[in-house]
Amino acid sequence: MSQRVSEERVFRALSDSHRRELLDLLHAQDGRTLSELDSHLPMTRFGTMKHLRMLESAGLVITRRAGRKKLHYLNSEPIRRAYLHWIRKYAEAEPRDPEVVPEDAASPGRARSAVRHVYEVLVRTSPVKLWEAITSPEFTPGYFFGTRVSSEWTPGARLTYAYPDGRLAAEGTVLEVNPPLRLVHTLSALWDERVVADREHRVTWKLEPMGPVCRVVMENTGFEGETATFRSVSDGTSLILNGLKTLLETGEPLPTGG
């Protein structure tokens, strides 16, 4: 099934208030029978069955047999994919008045400022442990290309990532600190001669608890076009976040080969 067809089924399934109520019921308590779900809806048992079948066809509900019982479980992954593909970019954008067009909307500088890179992972840990791993020099060598982070972690404080021999890989300034959910700082790339001439950009860490896991988003913005730093960040961010995930979930650094 193509991604487009799959998303169409998800949005169609979510368009009905009774189907959304069924998902809410399973979110509150998974593994329910048809009778348990039907008792909450103002319709016939047959009507509830039809709604559940549509949710199953969209991949939002999964069924399992337990003896003679058929249990229904919520599968939120299709909603997460639809959110990432269609909804998040609009939800996180700054509200704009459609009647007001910025004077510099067509300027090259404004177009360049739109260049950004966003990557995210789900980590089976708590926001507190993630925050510690992001801000502690004891953790960063295990996932941030061998560098140790250093900062007082207060707005205006200096931030550095240094190699074991003392050379700086990057430096910046802390802008916003909201432990353990959000961290914003600037970053000037110093790791090789191709990037040192590029201007600093902004890095935003977002940590969102989701039950037993935590969603980690690393957003890099403010590049002057597709600079050497932008290309390097685009290649390296996945290694950083997957390395962070592997370190916290297994206690070992991510094996990168070579």
N, C-alpha and C positions, 0 to 999 in steps of 0.2 A: 504494500500500500504506500502511495506517495505521501510525502509530508503534507502537501496541500490538502489531499483528501482526508488525511488523518485529522488535521486541524479543523476542517469543515465539520467533521463529525463531532469533535469536541465542542465547538461553539454551538452547534445545533443542539447537542445534549444539554448544554448549560443554559439554553434560551428559555427553558420551561421552569417555572418556580417550583413545581412538585419534584422535578428531578434534582434541582438544587437542594431542596429540603432533604431528599434521600441521601445526598452526599453529606450534608451537615449531620444527619443522624449517624452515618457511618464514621464520620470524623470524630464525633463524640464517643462512639463505642463501635469498634470494628467487630466483624464476625457475627452479624445478625441474620436471623432467618427471615423468610418472606413474611411470615405471620407477625414477627416483631416489628418489621418495617411498616407493614400494611396498617397496623393499629394506630399509626401516627398520621395517616393520610385520609382526607375526606373523600374516598373513592372506593370502588370495588376492588377486590383482590386481583381480578383480571387487569384492571387499570394499573395497579401497582406493578404487576408482572411486566406489562408493556413498557413502563418507564424504566424498569430495571434492565430489560433487554436492550433498550436504546443506550443506557449507560454502559452496559457491557460491550456493545458494538463500538463504542467510542474509546474503549479501554480504560474507562474511569472506575469500573467495578469489576472485580475478579471474584469468581465463586470457587468454593472448595467443598468437597463432601466430607462430612464427619458422621460416619454411620449412616443413618437414614436422613440426616439433616443436610440441607444445602445452605451453606453459610456464605454471606456476602461481605466482601472486603473492599475498602476504598483504595484505589490506585491513583495517587495525586501526580504521578510523573507526567501524564499528558497535559495537565493544567500547568505544571511548571514549565514545560517546553513551550506551550502557547504563550505563557507570560513572558518568557525570555525573548521569544521571537517577535511578539506583537505588542505587548502591553508595557513592559518595563521602560522602553525608550520614551514612551509618552508620559508615563507616570513620573519619571525622574526629571523630565524636562521642565525648565522654568516656565510658569504660566505666562502666556503672551496674549495681548489684546489683538485679535485678528484685524481690527480696524487701524492699528498703528504699525507702520512699517519703519524700522530703524533706518536712519539716514545712511548708515554705512553698511546696509544689508548686502549691497553688491560689491563692496570693496574687497580687494584681495586679502587684506589683513584679517577681515572677519572670516573669510573662508578658511584661512590657515588655522585660526583658533579653534575650528571645529574638529580638527584632526585629533583623535584620541584612541586609546587602546584600553579595552576592558576585558578582564578574565576573571573567572570565578570557579571555585570548587566547593564541594561539600566535605566537611571533615568531621569524623566521629569523635568529637570532644566538646568541651564547654567554651563559651566566649572568654572566660577568665584565663584558661590555659592558652588559648589562641593569642590573647593580648600579651601574655607573658612571652610567648614564643616570638612575637613580632617585635617587641621592645627590649628584649633581653640579649645582651652580648654573649651569653652562654648558649643560646639557641641558634642565632642567625648563621654561624659558620656551617651548620648542618644543612642549610637549604639556600642561603643567599650567596652562592658562589664563594664560599669560604671566608666571607667578610664578617667582622664584628661590628654591630651597631653601637653607637654611643650618643646619648642625649640626656638632658634633664627632663625631657618630655613635658615641658610647659610651653605655652604660646610664646613665640619669639626666641626659643632656645635653639642653639645650633644642633645639627644632626649630621653624623658622619657614618660611613661604612668604610672600614679599613681592612686591608689584607694583613695576614700574619706578620709581614715584614714592615708594617707601618704605613705603606703607601695607601693613599686614599683612592677608593673606587668611586665614591660619590659623596657629596655633601649637600646640605640644604638647611631649611629653617622650619621649625614646627609652627603650624598655623592654628590647628584646632585639635584639642584632646578631650575625648569623651569616653573614658574607659568604662566597660570593655567593648564598646560598640563601634566607635568611629575615631579615626585618626587621619589628619590631613597635614601634609608638609610639602615643601618644595624640594626639588632634587636637581642638582647639577651633576651631569655625568662626567666622570674623570677616568673611566676605566681603560680607555685607549685613545690614541691621538686622533682618531676619526670623530670622536664625540666632544672633545674638550671645547671646541669653538661654538657648540650649540648653546642656546640660552637655556636657563633652568625651566623645568616644567613642574606640574603639580601632581602629587600622588595622593589618592584618597583610598583608605582602607575602610571597608564596611563589614561588620560582623553581625550576622543575624541568626539567633538561635532558632532551630527547627526541631524540637523534640530532642532525640538522642544525637543529632548532628548539628553542625553550625555551618551556615553559608558564609563563605569568605569572598568578598569582591575586592579586587585591586584595580583601580581606575587611574590611568595616566592621561592627563589632559594638558592643554596649553602649549603644544608643540607648534613651531613655526613651519608648518607643512611636514612632509615626510622626510624629516631630517635623519642623519645617521643615528642620533639618539632614539628617535621614534622606531626605526627599523630594528635597532638592537633591543629595545624594550619589548617590541612585538614578538621577537624570537625568544627572549629570556623570561618573560613573565610566567609562561606556562611551567617552565622548569622551577621557578621560585615557588609558585603555589602548590604544584604537585609534590615538590620536595618538602614543603611545609606539612602537607597532608600526610606524606609517608613517614616523616619524622615523628609526628604526634601520634599516629595510629600504630606504628610498629616500633618506635624507638630507634630506628636506623635511618641513615641518610638514603635518599633516592639513588639507586645505582644507575648512573648515566652512561656506563660503557666507556669506550675509548680505547 
